[in-house]
Amino acid sequence: MFASDTVRIDGSLGTFSYISEKGSEVTKAFCARCASPIYGVNTRLPDHLTLSLGTMDDASGLAIEVVIFKRDKPHWDQLGDGVTAFATQPDWEP
């Protein structure tokens, strides 16, 4: 997120939390009405937030740089050249 960006979420959010394989607490937020995923936070990276791509009005300017949990991607989902991929949660920080 950049300081000049505007974020607007209407309605209520629900959350659930769990302990990851690395021992950190992961919290996922979702639309309380339709259960669509909105964002996630992880205590290992307190300054980072993961946003679900579907929350963006226009993602055409984004490029995939890193894939985490490559083990779970469908066989037909091909990664481009130069994409760093991890099978599971890495000991890595952005």
N, C-alpha and C positions, 0 to 999 in steps of 0.2 A: 504494500500500500504506500502510496505517496501522499504527502501532506495535502496536496491540492485535489486529491481524489475525493469524491463524495460517495458515501455508502448509505443506502437506504433499504431498510428491511421493514416491511409492514407485517403486523400480526405477531403472534407469540412464537417463541422458540422453545423446543424441548431439548433436553440434553441427556446423554448417558456417558458414563466414564468407565474405564477399565484399566488394568495394569498391563502394560505391553510386555513382550518377551524380554525386553531390555530393562524392565523394572520401573519404567516411568509411567506416570498417569496420563492417559490420553482421554480427552473429552471431545465428544462429537456433538455438534448442535444441528438441529433439523427443524423444519417447519412443523409446528404442533398440529397443523390442520391436515397436511397431505403427506408428511414424513419425508419430504425431499431433503437430502443432505445440504447443509449450508456451509459450515466450516468446522475445522478441528484445531485443537491446541494440544501440545505435548509438553510436559514439565521439563523434558530434556532440552527443549528449545523454546524457552519462555518468550523470546522476542520474535517468534515466527508464528504464522497462522496459515493453515492450508484452506484455500477456498475451493469449493466444488465448481468445476467449469460451467455447469448449468446455471450458476447464479449470475453469470455475466451476460449483459445485453449484447456485447460484441467482443468476441475473443479472437477475431481474425488477425490481430497484430501480435498474438502470442506464439511462441515457438517452444516445443518440448525440448528441455535441456537435461532433465533427470527423471528417471522412472524408478520408483521404489515399489517393491513387491512384484518384480517382473515375473516371479513364479506363478502369479495369479492371472496374468494377461492371457486373453484368448489367442489361440494359434494364428488367427487371421490378422491380429493387430501387429503390424510390422513397424519397428522403430527405425527412424531415419539415421543416417550416418552422423556421428558425433554426439549421439545421445548416450549419456552415462546411465547405466542401469544396474540396479542391485536386486538380487533375488528376494532379500528380506530387508528389514530395517538395518541400515549400516551404522557402523561407528564412524559417522561422518557428519559434518556440519556444513550447511550452505555458506 
